Amino acid sequence: MAPWEAVRRYIDHPDPRVAAGNLIAIVVVWNQPFYPLYLYFVVGHDIAVSFLTFLSTPFFAAVPAVARRNPVVGRALLPLTGFANTVVSAKAFGDASGVELFLGPCVTIAALLFRRAERGVMFALVGLGLAVYLGLHGRYGAPLHLYSSDEYIRLFGLNAFSVLTLSAFVGIAFANASGARGD
């Protein structure tokens, strides 16, 4: 079996919402190894702290497997992992990096992943994402690595662009899921 076929089979699910969440999770996994490279081009050689972002990789990669056993838990794992990765990254890079902007698409994913009958889960996750921002913004303490003002400007730009592309991808994934349901 070709590698792409194996991935397609891994993320496939009869529920279009689950399949969209699985796809988003695996796209994040595919993109995580490139973040240190992007960082290198933006701030130079001081990128060691970026490897902390890989702590979330196994959790993103597990989303389809968990969703196969329990679709609600699998879908919840995606924004929960995104929230955790954002918090670790904000501590690593600091508020000035703009990495907290990733909470936006994570909250959007949480809002889109669940049906009307699952609103309790959806509201809990959306509320958690908002609480993470309100409770932690400005309270992470000193970042694990300090960059210069110019480097932070470039890092913020990198993260803002990444958030925009992730947001667009999330929109496309859920538009496709809606089409699969006949909406």
C-alpha positions as CSV (number, residue, x, y, z in Angstrom):
1,M,0.0,0.0,0.0
2,A,1.3,3.5,-0.9
3,P,2.1,5.8,2.0
4,W,-0.5,8.3,1.0
5,E,-3.1,5.6,0.8
6,A,-2.2,4.4,4.3
7,V,-2.6,8.0,5.6
8,R,-5.9,8.4,3.8
9,R,-7.2,5.2,5.3
10,Y,-6.0,6.3,8.8
11,I,-7.9,9.6,8.7
12,D,-11.0,8.3,6.9
13,H,-14.2,8.1,8.9
14,P,-17.9,7.8,7.9
15,D,-18.8,10.9,10.0
16,P,-17.7,13.9,8.0
17,R,-17.0,16.0,11.1
18,V,-14.7,13.3,12.5
19,A,-13.0,13.0,9.1
20,A,-12.4,16.8,9.0
21,G,-10.9,16.7,12.5
22,N,-8.7,13.8,11.6
23,L,-7.5,15.6,8.5
24,I,-6.7,18.8,10.4
25,A,-4.8,16.8,13.0
26,I,-2.7,15.0,10.5
27,V,-2.0,18.2,8.5
28,V,-0.7,19.8,11.8
29,V,1.5,16.7,12.3
30,W,2.9,17.1,8.8
31,N,3.6,20.7,9.4
32,Q,5.1,20.6,12.9
33,P,8.6,19.5,11.7
34,F,8.8,22.6,9.5
35,Y,8.2,25.1,12.3
36,P,11.8,25.0,13.5
37,L,12.9,25.5,9.9
38,Y,10.6,28.5,9.5
39,L,11.9,29.9,12.8
40,Y,15.5,29.5,11.7
41,F,14.7,31.7,8.6
42,V,12.9,34.3,10.8
43,V,15.2,34.5,13.9
44,G,18.4,32.7,13.1
45,H,20.0,29.8,14.9
46,D,18.4,30.2,18.3
47,I,15.6,27.7,17.7
48,A,16.2,25.0,20.2
49,V,13.2,26.0,22.3
50,S,11.0,25.3,19.2
51,F,11.5,21.6,19.7
52,L,9.1,21.8,22.7
53,T,6.3,22.1,20.1
54,F,7.0,18.4,19.3
55,L,5.6,17.3,22.6
56,S,2.1,17.6,21.1
57,T,2.9,15.7,17.9
58,P,1.9,12.2,19.3
59,F,-1.4,13.6,20.6
60,F,-2.3,15.2,17.2
61,A,-1.2,12.0,15.5
62,A,-3.5,10.0,17.8
63,V,-6.7,11.9,17.0
64,P,-7.8,9.5,14.2
65,A,-7.1,6.4,16.3
66,V,-8.9,7.8,19.3
67,A,-11.8,8.9,17.1
68,R,-12.2,5.4,15.7
69,R,-12.8,4.1,19.3
70,N,-14.8,7.1,20.5
71,P,-15.7,9.8,18.0
72,V,-16.5,12.5,20.6
73,V,-13.3,11.9,22.6
74,G,-11.3,11.9,19.4
75,R,-12.8,15.1,18.2
76,A,-12.2,16.7,21.7
77,L,-8.6,15.6,21.6
78,L,-7.9,17.9,18.7
79,P,-8.7,21.3,20.3
80,L,-7.4,20.1,23.7
81,T,-4.0,19.3,22.1
82,G,-4.1,22.6,20.3
83,F,-4.7,24.5,23.5
84,A,-1.9,22.6,25.3
85,N,0.5,23.2,22.4
86,T,-0.3,26.9,22.4
87,V,0.3,27.2,26.2
88,V,3.7,25.4,25.9
89,S,4.6,27.5,23.0
90,A,3.6,30.8,24.7
91,K,5.8,29.9,27.7
92,A,8.6,29.0,25.4
93,F,8.5,32.0,23.1
94,G,6.6,34.6,25.2
95,D,3.5,36.7,24.6
96,A,5.3,38.9,22.1
97,S,5.7,36.0,19.7
98,G,2.0,36.0,18.8
99,V,1.8,32.3,19.3
100,E,-1.4,32.7,21.4
101,L,-3.1,33.6,18.2
102,F,-3.3,29.9,17.6
103,L,-6.0,29.7,20.3
104,G,-8.3,31.3,17.7
105,P,-8.4,28.4,15.2
106,C,-8.4,25.9,18.1
107,V,-11.6,27.5,19.5
108,T,-13.1,27.6,16.0
109,I,-12.3,23.9,15.5
110,A,-13.9,23.2,18.9
111,A,-17.0,25.1,17.8
112,L,-17.3,23.3,14.5
113,L,-16.5,19.7,15.5
114,F,-19.7,18.9,17.4
115,R,-23.3,18.5,16.6
116,R,-26.2,20.2,18.2
117,A,-26.7,17.2,20.5
118,E,-23.1,17.6,21.6
119,R,-23.3,21.2,22.5
120,G,-22.2,20.6,26.1
121,V,-18.9,19.3,24.9
122,M,-18.6,22.1,22.4
123,F,-19.4,24.9,24.9
124,A,-17.0,23.3,27.4
125,L,-14.1,23.3,24.9
126,V,-14.9,26.8,23.5
127,G,-15.1,28.0,27.1
128,L,-11.8,26.3,28.0
129,G,-10.0,27.9,25.0
130,L,-11.3,31.4,26.0
131,A,-10.4,30.7,29.7
132,V,-6.9,29.7,28.7
133,Y,-6.4,33.1,27.0
134,L,-8.0,35.1,29.7
135,G,-6.3,33.2,32.5
136,L,-2.8,33.0,31.1
137,H,-2.2,35.9,28.8
138,G,0.5,38.0,30.3
139,R,1.0,35.5,33.1
140,Y,3.5,33.0,31.6
141,G,6.5,34.7,33.2
142,A,9.7,35.1,31.4
143,P,9.9,33.1,28.1
144,L,12.3,30.2,28.0
145,H,14.1,32.0,25.3
146,L,14.2,35.8,24.7
147,Y,14.5,37.2,21.2
148,S,15.3,40.8,20.2
149,S,12.5,43.2,19.4
150,D,13.2,42.8,15.7
151,E,13.1,39.0,16.0
152,Y,9.8,39.2,17.9
153,I,8.3,41.3,15.1
154,R,9.3,38.7,12.6
155,L,8.2,35.8,14.8
156,F,4.8,37.5,15.4
157,G,4.5,37.8,11.6
158,L,5.3,34.1,11.1
159,N,2.8,33.0,13.7
160,A,0.1,35.4,12.4
161,F,0.6,34.0,8.8
162,S,0.5,30.5,10.2
163,V,-2.7,31.2,12.0
164,L,-4.3,32.6,8.9
165,T,-3.3,29.6,6.8
166,L,-4.5,27.2,9.5
167,S,-7.8,29.1,9.8
168,A,-8.3,29.0,6.0
169,F,-7.6,25.3,6.0
170,V,-10.0,24.6,8.8
171,G,-12.7,26.5,6.9
172,I,-12.0,24.5,3.8
173,A,-12.0,21.2,5.7
174,F,-15.4,21.9,7.3
175,A,-16.9,23.3,4.1
176,N,-16.0,20.0,2.5
177,A,-17.5,18.1,5.5
178,S,-20.7,20.1,5.0
179,G,-20.7,19.2,1.4
180,A,-20.3,15.5,2.3
181,R,-23.4,15.8,4.5
182,G,-25.4,17.5,1.7
183,D,-25.6,20.8,3.5
